[in-house]
Amino acid sequence: MDYFGLSGYTNDELKKMGYIVWVPVQEKGSWLGEGDDPTFMNMLDNGLRA
């Protein structure tokens, strides 16, 4: 499912390989927003006391 780290492939090539392309392929070195949600979500008081 996760094509993170693969480079040199187009959206169509990834789909043919069986990946679900939910975000268009980005240029190498472009911004990557990943990793903050698990930390931030536990700071919210949502009533579940996660």
Order of alpha helices (4+ residues) and beta strands (2+ residues): alpha-alpha
